Amino acid sequence: MRTAVATLAFGALAIACSAYSVTVSAQTVEQFYQGKTIDMIVGGAPGGGYDIYGRAVARHWGRHIPGNPSFAVRNMPGASGITMLRHTSSVAARDGLVVGTTFPAAILKPLMDRRDDYLPTSFSFIGSANEETRICLAMKNQPVKTLDDALTREMVMGGNAPGGAPHDTPLMLNNILGTKFKLVAGYPGTQEIALAVERGEVGGICGFGWTSLMSQQPQWVTNDRINILVQIAIDPYPALEKMGIPMIWKWVKTEEQRRVLEFLMAEQVYGRPFLGPPSIPADRLAALRASFLATMKDPAFLADAEKLGIEISPISGEKFEALIMRVGTTPPTIIEKAVNSLKRP
């Protein structure tokens, strides 16, 4: 009798669970997101370029997602974006209610460090707000006026932590091209480095994103307070090209140097990345990707971006993902040389 009762109870529970599963699987994207809040995690400090982009996108993205969820933005700085990615990879919910943006170099860091903090190719890639071009800049009162000057004269550059562009770029140029930048590291982000430049603690920043510069310190450009030494990117940026700023390729002497630089700069193609944890359900990821691109074309968002001085040139989640997969197949010998190029002497 007990066995029969237990069997009936188990059967009823199985039917109930099956019914629940069908209900959940039949839930549409709109039904799922209705009345929900998406947690957007920014892997940089408040006030930095990634924070500015993340908050601008969050203000408009929900209108384009079925169900019109709201957004809550929070900062999770640390280890130049790696802290945020560790959390997103292993702790964050994978239901489509967590997204984030962080430094692009952090995504491929485990590949370079040969660590298993997270699998770079495993994230749910949503899209990027722009392709980034980095620059080296020096205040007008510095003896270094051009990158050629930096080959023979020492200059102090402010940096953040390993993995951050303002930290790694001066070392990269020193080790590959032979510049003589002296790195003073430890600043939390570009906002703090810019303040250090204003105080005269350091002479400039190398690895500053052009769009970050124009959103955080546009007066440096409009008031002609800086010399921009070089464009660091795969392809030239139109505005910088018009200003006559030379590309890094001018100083590259060998094919090996080119390949190492191409590997290190590939991340800039997805300059302002937006991604989610691994294994977001396919229909929700598709909705996030489509709504992200729709946000990038939203007149209200573009007006907001113009007001903030941030530039928008989006790439799709599919292109973002394909690039990550391709970079992940770089030969180990090139990766090793790239890693060594980011080390202090």
C-alpha positions as a Markdown table, in Angstrom:
| # | Residue | x | y | z |
|---|---|---|---|---|
| 1 | Met | 0.0 | 0.0 | 0.0 |
| 2 | Arg | 2.8 | 2.4 | 0.9 |
| 3 | Thr | 4.6 | 1.5 | -2.3 |
| 4 | Ala | 1.5 | 2.3 | -4.3 |
| 5 | Val | 1.0 | 5.6 | -2.6 |
| 6 | Ala | 4.6 | 6.5 | -3.1 |
| 7 | Thr | 4.4 | 5.6 | -6.8 |
| 8 | Leu | 1.3 | 7.7 | -7.3 |
| 9 | Ala | 2.9 | 10.6 | -5.4 |
| 10 | Phe | 6.0 | 10.3 | -7.5 |
| 11 | Gly | 4.0 | 10.1 | -10.7 |
| 12 | Ala | 2.0 | 13.2 | -9.7 |
| 13 | Leu | 5.2 | 15.1 | -8.9 |
| 14 | Ala | 6.7 | 14.1 | -12.3 |
| 15 | Ile | 3.6 | 15.3 | -14.1 |
| 16 | Ala | 3.7 | 18.6 | -12.2 |
| 17 | Cys | 7.4 | 19.1 | -13.0 |
| 18 | Ser | 6.8 | 18.2 | -16.7 |
| 19 | Ala | 3.9 | 20.7 | -16.8 |
| 20 | Tyr | 6.2 | 23.3 | -15.2 |
| 21 | Ser | 8.9 | 22.6 | -17.7 |
| 22 | Val | 6.6 | 23.0 | -20.6 |
| 23 | Thr | 5.3 | 26.3 | -19.2 |
| 24 | Val | 8.8 | 27.6 | -18.8 |
| 25 | Ser | 10.0 | 26.5 | -22.2 |
| 26 | Ala | 6.8 | 28.0 | -23.8 |
| 27 | Gln | 7.5 | 31.4 | -22.2 |
| 28 | Thr | 8.3 | 34.0 | -24.8 |
| 29 | Val | 11.1 | 36.4 | -24.6 |
| 30 | Glu | 8.6 | 39.2 | -24.0 |
| 31 | Gln | 6.9 | 37.3 | -21.2 |
| 32 | Phe | 10.3 | 36.6 | -19.5 |
| 33 | Tyr | 11.5 | 40.2 | -19.6 |
| 34 | Gln | 8.2 | 41.8 | -18.7 |
| 35 | Gly | 8.6 | 43.6 | -15.3 |
| 36 | Lys | 12.2 | 42.5 | -14.9 |
| 37 | Thr | 15.4 | 44.4 | -14.2 |
| 38 | Ile | 18.6 | 43.6 | -16.1 |
| 39 | Asp | 21.8 | 43.9 | -14.1 |
| 40 | Met | 24.5 | 45.7 | -16.1 |
| 41 | Ile | 27.9 | 45.3 | -14.6 |
| 42 | Val | 30.6 | 47.8 | -15.6 |
| 43 | Gly | 34.2 | 46.4 | -15.2 |
| 44 | Gly | 35.7 | 49.9 | -14.8 |
| 45 | Ala | 35.6 | 52.6 | -12.2 |
| 46 | Pro | 32.8 | 55.2 | -12.1 |
| 47 | Gly | 33.4 | 58.1 | -14.5 |
| 48 | Gly | 35.7 | 56.2 | -16.8 |
| 49 | Gly | 35.1 | 55.6 | -20.5 |
| 50 | Tyr | 33.5 | 52.2 | -20.1 |
| 51 | Asp | 31.3 | 53.5 | -17.3 |
| 52 | Ile | 30.1 | 56.4 | -19.5 |
| 53 | Tyr | 29.3 | 54.1 | -22.4 |
| 54 | Gly | 27.6 | 51.5 | -20.2 |
| 55 | Arg | 25.3 | 54.0 | -18.5 |
| 56 | Ala | 24.4 | 55.6 | -21.8 |
| 57 | Val | 23.4 | 52.3 | -23.3 |
| 58 | Ala | 21.5 | 51.2 | -20.2 |
| 59 | Arg | 19.4 | 54.4 | -20.4 |
| 60 | His | 18.0 | 53.4 | -23.8 |
| 61 | Trp | 18.4 | 49.6 | -24.3 |
| 62 | Gly | 15.3 | 48.5 | -22.4 |
| 63 | Arg | 13.0 | 50.2 | -24.9 |
| 64 | His | 14.2 | 47.8 | -27.6 |
| 65 | Ile | 14.0 | 44.6 | -25.7 |
| 66 | Pro | 10.7 | 42.7 | -25.8 |
| 67 | Gly | 9.0 | 43.2 | -22.5 |
| 68 | Asn | 10.8 | 46.5 | -21.9 |
| 69 | Pro | 12.9 | 45.6 | -18.8 |
| 70 | Ser | 14.6 | 48.3 | -16.8 |
| 71 | Phe | 18.3 | 48.4 | -16.2 |
| 72 | Ala | 20.4 | 48.7 | -13.0 |
| 73 | Val | 24.0 | 49.7 | -13.5 |
| 74 | Arg | 26.7 | 48.8 | -11.0 |
| 75 | Asn | 30.5 | 49.1 | -11.1 |
| 76 | Met | 32.8 | 46.1 | -10.5 |
| 77 | Pro | 36.3 | 47.5 | -11.1 |
| 78 | Gly | 39.4 | 45.4 | -10.4 |
| 79 | Ala | 42.3 | 43.9 | -12.3 |
| 80 | Ser | 41.6 | 45.9 | -15.4 |
| 81 | Gly | 38.2 | 44.3 | -16.0 |
| 82 | Ile | 39.2 | 40.7 | -15.1 |
| 83 | Thr | 37.2 | 40.8 | -11.8 |
| 84 | Met | 34.0 | 41.6 | -13.7 |
| 85 | Leu | 34.6 | 38.7 | -16.2 |
| 86 | Arg | 35.4 | 36.2 | -13.5 |
| 87 | His | 32.1 | 37.1 | -11.8 |
| 88 | Thr | 30.2 | 37.0 | -15.1 |
| 89 | Ser | 31.7 | 33.7 | -16.0 |
| 90 | Ser | 31.2 | 31.8 | -12.8 |
| 91 | Val | 28.8 | 33.6 | -10.5 |
| 92 | Ala | 26.2 | 35.6 | -12.5 |
| 93 | Ala | 22.9 | 34.1 | -13.5 |
| 94 | Arg | 22.8 | 32.8 | -17.1 |
| 95 | Asp | 19.1 | 33.6 | -17.7 |
| 96 | Gly | 19.6 | 36.8 | -19.7 |
| 97 | Leu | 19.2 | 39.2 | -16.7 |
| 98 | Val | 23.0 | 39.9 | -16.4 |
| 99 | Val | 25.0 | 41.8 | -19.1 |
| 100 | Gly | 28.1 | 43.9 | -18.8 |
| 101 | Thr | 30.9 | 45.9 | -20.4 |
| 102 | Thr | 34.6 | 45.8 | -19.6 |
| 103 | Phe | 38.0 | 46.4 | -21.0 |
| 104 | Pro | 38.4 | 44.3 | -24.2 |
| 105 | Ala | 42.0 | 43.2 | -23.3 |
| 106 | Ala | 40.5 | 41.3 | -20.2 |
| 107 | Ile | 38.5 | 39.0 | -22.4 |
| 108 | Leu | 41.6 | 37.4 | -23.9 |
| 109 | Lys | 43.8 | 37.7 | -20.8 |
| 110 | Pro | 43.6 | 34.0 | -19.8 |
| 111 | Leu | 44.8 | 33.1 | -23.3 |
| 112 | Met | 47.9 | 35.2 | -22.8 |
| 113 | Asp | 48.4 | 34.2 | -19.2 |
| 114 | Arg | 47.7 | 30.5 | -19.8 |
| 115 | Arg | 45.3 | 30.5 | -16.9 |
| 116 | Asp | 41.8 | 29.1 | -16.6 |
| 117 | Asp | 40.1 | 32.0 | -14.8 |
| 118 | Tyr | 37.4 | 31.8 | -17.6 |
| 119 | Leu | 37.2 | 30.6 | -21.2 |
| 120 | Pro | 37.5 | 33.7 | -23.4 |
| 121 | Thr | 35.4 | 32.1 | -26.1 |
| 122 | Ser | 32.6 | 31.0 | -23.8 |
| 123 | Phe | 30.8 | 34.3 | -23.1 |
| 124 | Ser | 27.5 | 35.4 | -24.8 |
| 125 | Phe | 28.7 | 38.1 | -27.1 |
| 126 | Ile | 26.1 | 40.8 | -27.6 |
| 127 | Gly | 27.9 | 43.5 | -29.6 |
| 128 | Ser | 30.2 | 46.5 | -29.3 |
| 129 | Ala | 29.3 | 50.1 | -29.3 |
| 130 | Asn | 32.4 | 51.0 | -31.4 |
| 131 | Glu | 35.8 | 50.0 | -32.7 |
| 132 | Glu | 38.4 | 51.7 | -30.6 |
| 133 | Thr | 41.5 | 53.5 | -31.8 |
| 134 | Arg | 44.1 | 54.1 | -29.1 |
| 135 | Ile | 46.6 | 57.0 | -29.0 |
| 136 | Cys | 49.6 | 58.2 | -27.2 |
| 137 | Leu | 49.5 | 61.8 | -26.0 |
| 138 | Ala | 51.8 | 64.2 | -24.4 |
| 139 | Met | 51.1 | 67.5 | -22.9 |
| 140 | Lys | 52.5 | 70.4 | -24.9 |
| 141 | Asn | 55.1 | 71.2 | -22.2 |
| 142 | Gln | 56.8 | 67.8 | -22.6 |
| 143 | Pro | 60.0 | 67.4 | -24.5 |
| 144 | Val | 58.4 | 64.5 | -26.5 |
| 145 | Lys | 56.4 | 66.0 | -29.4 |
| 146 | Thr | 56.4 | 63.0 | -31.7 |
| 147 | Leu | 56.8 | 59.2 | -31.5 |
| 148 | Asp | 60.3 | 59.7 | -33.1 |
| 149 | Asp | 61.2 | 61.8 | -30.1 |
| 150 | Ala | 60.1 | 59.0 | -27.8 |
| 151 | Leu | 62.7 | 56.7 | -29.4 |
| 152 | Thr | 65.5 | 58.9 | -28.0 |
| 153 | Arg | 64.0 | 60.8 | -25.0 |
| 154 | Glu | 62.5 | 59.4 | -21.8 |
| 155 | Met | 59.0 | 60.5 | -20.9 |
| 156 | Val | 56.7 | 59.5 | -17.9 |
| 157 | Met | 53.4 | 58.0 | -18.8 |
| 158 | Gly | 50.6 | 57.3 | -16.4 |
| 159 | Gly | 49.1 | 53.8 | -16.2 |
| 160 | Asn | 46.6 | 51.6 | -14.4 |
| 161 | Ala | 47.1 | 47.9 | -13.7 |
| 162 | Pro | 48.4 | 45.1 | -15.9 |
| 163 | Gly | 45.8 | 44.3 | -18.6 |
| 164 | Gly | 44.7 | 47.9 | -18.9 |
| 165 | Ala | 45.6 | 49.7 | -22.1 |
| 166 | Pro | 47.3 | 52.7 | -20.4 |
| 167 | His | 49.5 | 50.2 | -18.5 |
| 168 | Asp | 50.3 | 47.8 | -21.3 |
| 169 | Thr | 50.6 | 50.1 | -24.3 |
| 170 | Pro | 53.8 | 52.0 | -23.2 |
| 171 | Leu | 55.4 | 48.6 | -22.4 |
| 172 | Met | 54.4 | 47.2 | -25.8 |
| 173 | Leu | 55.9 | 50.2 | -27.6 |
| 174 | Asn | 59.0 | 50.1 | -25.6 |
| 175 | Asn | 59.6 | 46.3 | -26.2 |
| 176 | Ile | 58.6 | 46.2 | -29.8 |
| 177 | Leu | 59.5 | 49.6 | -31.3 |
| 178 | Gly | 62.2 | 50.7 | -28.8 |
| 179 | Thr | 60.4 | 53.8 | -27.3 |
| 180 | Lys | 61.7 | 55.1 | -23.9 |
| 181 | Phe | 58.4 | 55.6 | -22.0 |
| 182 | Lys | 58.7 | 55.4 | -18.2 |
| 183 | Leu | 55.5 | 53.9 | -16.8 |
| 184 | Val | 54.1 | 55.1 | -13.5 |
| 185 | Ala | 51.3 | 52.6 | -12.8 |
| 186 | Gly | 48.7 | 52.1 | -10.1 |
| 187 | Tyr | 46.0 | 54.6 | -11.0 |
| 188 | Pro | 42.5 | 53.2 | -10.9 |
| 189 | Gly | 41.5 | 54.3 | -14.4 |
| 190 | Thr | 41.8 | 56.9 | -17.1 |
| 191 | Gln | 39.9 | 59.5 | -15.1 |
| 192 | Glu | 42.5 | 59.4 | -12.4 |
| 193 | Ile | 45.4 | 59.3 | -14.8 |
| 194 | Ala | 44.0 | 62.4 | -16.5 |
| 195 | Leu | 44.0 | 64.1 | -13.1 |
| 196 | Ala | 47.6 | 63.1 | -12.6 |
| 197 | Val | 48.4 | 64.6 | -16.0 |
| 198 | Glu | 46.7 | 67.9 | -14.9 |
| 199 | Arg | 48.7 | 67.9 | -11.7 |
| 200 | Gly | 52.0 | 67.3 | -13.5 |
| 201 | Glu | 52.6 | 63.9 | -11.9 |
| 202 | Val | 53.0 | 62.3 | -15.3 |
| 203 | Gly | 53.5 | 63.8 | -18.8 |
| 204 | Gly | 50.9 | 61.9 | -20.7 |
| 205 | Ile | 48.9 | 58.8 | -21.4 |
| 206 | Cys | 49.7 | 56.0 | -23.9 |
| 207 | Gly | 46.9 | 53.7 | -24.7 |
| 208 | Phe | 44.1 | 56.2 | -24.1 |
| 209 | Gly | 41.1 | 55.4 | -26.4 |
| 210 | Trp | 40.3 | 58.3 | -28.7 |
| 211 | Thr | 36.6 | 58.1 | -27.8 |
| 212 | Ser | 37.5 | 58.0 | -24.1 |
| 213 | Leu | 39.6 | 61.1 | -24.6 |
| 214 | Met | 36.8 | 62.9 | -26.4 |
| 215 | Ser | 34.2 | 62.0 | -23.7 |
| 216 | Gln | 36.4 | 62.7 | -20.7 |
| 217 | Gln | 38.9 | 65.4 | -21.7 |
| 218 | Pro | 37.7 | 67.0 | -24.9 |
| 219 | Gln | 39.2 | 70.3 | -23.9 |
| 220 | Trp | 42.7 | 68.9 | -24.3 |
| 221 | Val | 42.0 | 68.6 | -28.0 |
| 222 | Thr | 39.8 | 71.7 | -28.6 |
| 223 | Asn | 42.2 | 73.9 | -26.6 |
| 224 | Asp | 45.3 | 72.4 | -28.3 |
| 225 | Arg | 46.9 | 71.3 | -25.0 |
| 226 | Ile | 48.3 | 68.0 | -26.2 |
| 227 | Asn | 50.4 | 66.4 | -28.9 |
| 228 | Ile | 49.0 | 63.2 | -30.2 |
| 229 | Leu | 52.0 | 61.0 | -31.1 |
| 230 | Val | 50.5 | 58.0 | -32.9 |
| 231 | Gln | 47.4 | 56.1 | -33.8 |
| 232 | Ile | 47.4 | 52.5 | -32.4 |
| 233 | Ala | 44.9 | 50.5 | -34.4 |
| 234 | Ile | 44.6 | 48.0 | -37.3 |
| 235 | Asp | 43.1 | 50.7 | -39.6 |
| 236 | Pro | 43.3 | 54.5 | -39.4 |
| 237 | Tyr | 40.6 | 56.5 | -37.7 |
| 238 | Pro | 39.1 | 59.1 | -40.0 |
| 239 | Ala | 39.2 | 62.1 | -37.6 |
| 240 | Leu | 42.8 | 61.3 | -36.6 |
| 241 | Glu | 43.8 | 60.7 | -40.1 |
| 242 | Lys | 42.4 | 64.1 | -41.1 |
| 243 | Met | 44.5 | 65.6 | -38.2 |
| 244 | Gly | 47.6 | 64.0 | -39.7 |
| 245 | Ile | 48.3 | 61.6 | -36.8 |
| 246 | Pro | 50.5 | 58.8 | -38.1 |
| 247 | Met | 49.7 | 55.1 | -37.8 |
| 248 | Ile | 51.8 | 52.8 | -35.7 |
| 249 | Trp | 52.7 | 50.8 | -38.9 |
| 250 | Lys | 55.1 | 53.6 | -39.9 |
| 251 | Trp | 57.6 | 52.3 | -37.2 |
| 252 | Val | 57.1 | 48.5 | -37.8 |
| 253 | Lys | 60.2 | 46.9 | -39.3 |
| 254 | Thr | 59.5 | 43.2 | -39.4 |
| 255 | Glu | 56.7 | 40.8 | -40.2 |
| 256 | Glu | 57.0 | 39.3 | -36.7 |
| 257 | Gln | 56.5 | 42.7 | -35.2 |
| 258 | Arg | 53.4 | 43.2 | -37.3 |
| 259 | Arg | 51.8 | 39.9 | -36.3 |
| 260 | Val | 52.5 | 40.5 | -32.6 |
| 261 | Leu | 50.9 | 44.0 | -32.9 |
| 262 | Glu | 47.9 | 42.7 | -34.8 |
| 263 | Phe | 47.3 | 40.1 | -32.1 |
| 264 | Leu | 47.5 | 42.7 | -29.4 |
| 265 | Met | 45.4 | 45.2 | -31.2 |
| 266 | Ala | 42.6 | 42.8 | -32.4 |
| 267 | Glu | 40.7 | 43.6 | -29.2 |
| 268 | Gln | 40.3 | 47.2 | -30.3 |
| 269 | Val | 37.9 | 46.1 | -33.1 |
| 270 | Tyr | 35.5 | 45.3 | -30.2 |
| 271 | Gly | 36.5 | 48.4 | -28.4 |
| 272 | Arg | 33.3 | 48.9 | -26.2 |
| 273 | Pro | 32.2 | 45.2 | -25.7 |
| 274 | Phe | 28.9 | 44.2 | -24.3 |
| 275 | Leu | 28.5 | 40.6 | -23.3 |
| 276 | Gly | 26.7 | 38.2 | -20.9 |
| 277 | Pro | 27.5 | 35.0 | -19.1 |
| 278 | Pro | 28.0 | 31.8 | -21.0 |
| 279 | Ser | 24.9 | 29.8 | -22.1 |
| 280 | Ile | 22.3 | 32.5 | -22.1 |
| 281 | Pro | 19.2 | 30.9 | -23.8 |
| 282 | Ala | 19.4 | 31.3 | -27.5 |
| 283 | Asp | 16.2 | 33.2 | -28.0 |
| 284 | Arg | 17.1 | 35.7 | -25.3 |
| 285 | Leu | 20.6 | 36.1 | -26.6 |
| 286 | Ala | 19.1 | 36.8 | -30.1 |
| 287 | Ala | 16.8 | 39.3 | -28.6 |
| 288 | Leu | 19.6 | 41.0 | -26.7 |
| 289 | Arg | 21.8 | 41.2 | -29.9 |
| 290 | Ala | 19.0 | 42.6 | -32.0 |
| 291 | Ser | 17.9 | 45.1 | -29.4 |
| 292 | Phe | 21.4 | 46.2 | -28.9 |
| 293 | Leu | 21.9 | 47.1 | -32.6 |
| 294 | Ala | 18.5 | 48.8 | -32.5 |
| 295 | Thr | 19.6 | 50.9 | -29.6 |
| 296 | Met | 22.7 | 51.9 | -31.5 |
| 297 | Lys | 20.4 | 53.4 | -34.2 |
| 298 | Asp | 18.0 | 55.0 | -31.7 |
| 299 | Pro | 17.8 | 58.8 | -32.3 |
| 300 | Ala | 17.4 | 59.4 | -28.6 |
| 301 | Phe | 20.5 | 57.3 | -27.8 |
| 302 | Leu | 22.5 | 59.0 | -30.5 |
| 303 | Ala | 21.6 | 62.4 | -29.2 |
| 304 | Asp | 22.6 | 61.3 | -25.7 |
| 305 | Ala | 25.9 | 60.0 | -27.1 |
| 306 | Glu | 26.6 | 63.2 | -28.9 |
| 307 | Lys | 25.9 | 65.2 | -25.8 |
| 308 | Leu | 28.4 | 63.0 | -23.9 |
| 309 | Gly | 31.0 | 63.2 | -26.6 |
| 310 | Ile | 31.1 | 59.4 | -27.2 |
| 311 | Glu | 31.3 | 58.0 | -30.7 |
| 312 | Ile | 29.2 | 55.1 | -31.9 |
| 313 | Ser | 30.3 | 52.7 | -34.7 |
| 314 | Pro | 28.7 | 49.4 | -33.6 |
| 315 | Ile | 29.5 | 45.8 | -34.5 |
| 316 | Ser | 27.2 | 42.9 | -34.2 |
| 317 | Gly | 27.4 | 40.1 | -31.6 |
| 318 | Glu | 27.9 | 37.7 | -34.4 |
| 319 | Lys | 31.0 | 39.6 | -35.8 |
| 320 | Phe | 32.2 | 40.1 | -32.2 |
| 321 | Glu | 32.0 | 36.3 | -31.5 |
| 322 | Ala | 33.7 | 35.4 | -34.8 |
| 323 | Leu | 36.6 | 37.7 | -34.1 |
| 324 | Ile | 37.1 | 36.2 | -30.6 |
| 325 | Met | 37.1 | 32.7 | -32.1 |
| 326 | Arg | 39.6 | 33.7 | -34.8 |
| 327 | Val | 42.0 | 35.4 | -32.4 |
| 328 | Gly | 41.8 | 32.3 | -30.2 |
| 329 | Thr | 43.6 | 30.3 | -32.9 |
| 330 | Thr | 46.7 | 32.6 | -33.0 |
| 331 | Pro | 49.9 | 30.5 | -33.0 |
| 332 | Pro | 51.5 | 30.0 | -29.5 |
| 333 | Thr | 54.8 | 31.5 | -30.7 |
| 334 | Ile | 53.1 | 34.8 | -31.6 |
| 335 | Ile | 51.2 | 34.8 | -28.3 |
| 336 | Glu | 54.4 | 34.2 | -26.3 |
| 337 | Lys | 56.1 | 37.1 | -28.0 |
| 338 | Ala | 53.0 | 39.3 | -27.4 |
| 339 | Val | 53.0 | 38.3 | -23.7 |
| 340 | Asn | 56.7 | 39.2 | -23.4 |
| 341 | Ser | 56.2 | 42.5 | -25.1 |
| 342 | Leu | 53.9 | 43.6 | -22.1 |
| 343 | Lys | 56.6 | 42.9 | -19.5 |
| 344 | Arg | 58.8 | 45.4 | -17.7 |
| 345 | Pro | 62.5 | 45.0 | -18.4 |
